[in-house]
Amino acid sequence: MSIKNKIQLSNGAVVRKEHLVSRIGFYLIMMILLFSMSCDLTITPPSSMRFSVAITVLDTTVSGADSLVAGANVVMQSITYGDYYDAETNTMGIAYFSNLLPDRYNVLASGNRVSISEIVIINGQLQDTSLYIEENDTLDLKIITQTSRSSALLISEIYYSGAIPNPVPQYFHDQFLEIYNNSTTTLYLDSLIIADVDYGFYDDSLIHAVHAYMFPGDGNDYPIGPGELIVIAQDAIDHSPAPIRSVNLLDADFEYYLPDKGDVNNVNVTDMLQIHHKYGIDFLYSVFNCALVLMQVKDPYELGYDEFNKILLPKSGVIDGVDYRDNLAEVDHKRLDPSIDGGLTGGIPSYTTQSIERRIDRIENGQVVLMDNNNSSLDFHILSFPTPGYFGSEGEE
């Protein structure tokens, strides 16, 4: 055996190098195995430590049973262990969780209530909350939520400026208004009213409307699904051929029709019901300045008319409203108070084939969610050409 392959140990023994390497390798393998085994060890707390939680989600802005938020999503996250649990509240506003370990938890609750007039957005939380129970029982918790409100149905686009006069002057029968369902629930347009608001009654509790038209139906005849657009035309015809060169409204969902005024009627499009019409062949949206509202009113004739033969409607019935002017600096000439619209949109010249469209806030679960700050200065942008039944691009501004 060559001296190069021998090593003398401190006790005087002589071993071959390959034997020493083998021993070292064995010890290394054993250490790795022991380390990996120690990493795989988990401590399972006894089942007696585990408990259940019943979380009630409350909206204190309403009273009685209405304060119980059904269908809310409740999430519990264990801070120490990282465990994640979620559940939905039942009809009594309660979400149940079981088999939980004592720990500090973050608890979040979110949901909404949808009606024809608004979406009430509900959010609440309990941050870094220590949860444990001494006996095998259920712990009761309450989350008091905060709410914000947004209209479920929104006026999404108004084309009021009229076509470019080339060569036909002052053509506005191509106007339309578009309504969007900004909620995740199917709603119904039946008996809702579209009206224009007269100037000079800003502080009044009533809407003084020059015109008012109602959707037909007995309650469930005209649904509007989540993310659906509905177009109401002045005249539901194709305005795109020369000499008008405007929009094609043959596919409009509804149209205004005045049978005694020589108005154009598309028999394939559902007519709006006339509640009040003061003047004009059509329900003309002013090409200069106006305010349009979508309303829910039990009896539109209940309050009668003012001295100028404008129908009176309760302001409390407004679902959504848009105030527009050609001169945006004239804020002292607003027709709608901030409870309906805190700003002004428009600022476009008449007869330019431009429209105003509500901005897209976000895409949520594949559905467009439109911006609704109750402020048209923020919520709307200008389109160089109208887009009935679909969304334009903000790059068109």
Secondary structure, DSSP 8 states (H G I E B T S, - for coil): --GGGEEE-TTS-EEEHHHHHHHHHHHHHHHHHHHHHHHH------GGG-EEEEEEEE-TTS-GGGGB-TT-EEEEEETTT--EEEEE--TTSEEEEEEE-SEEEEEEEEEEEE-SS-EEEEEEEEEEEEE--SSSSEEEEEEE-EEEEE-SEEEEEEE-S----SSS-S--TT-EEEEEE-SSS-EE-TT-EEEEE-TT-TT-SEEEEEEEEE---SSSSSEE-TT-EEEEESS-SB--STTT---B-TT-SEE---GGGT----TTSEE-EEEEE-SSSS----SSEEEEEEE--S-TTTT-B-TTS-EEEEGGGEEEEEEEES-TT-GGG-SS-TTT-SS-EE---SSS--EEEE-EEEEETTEEEE---S-HHHHEEEESS--TTS---GGG-
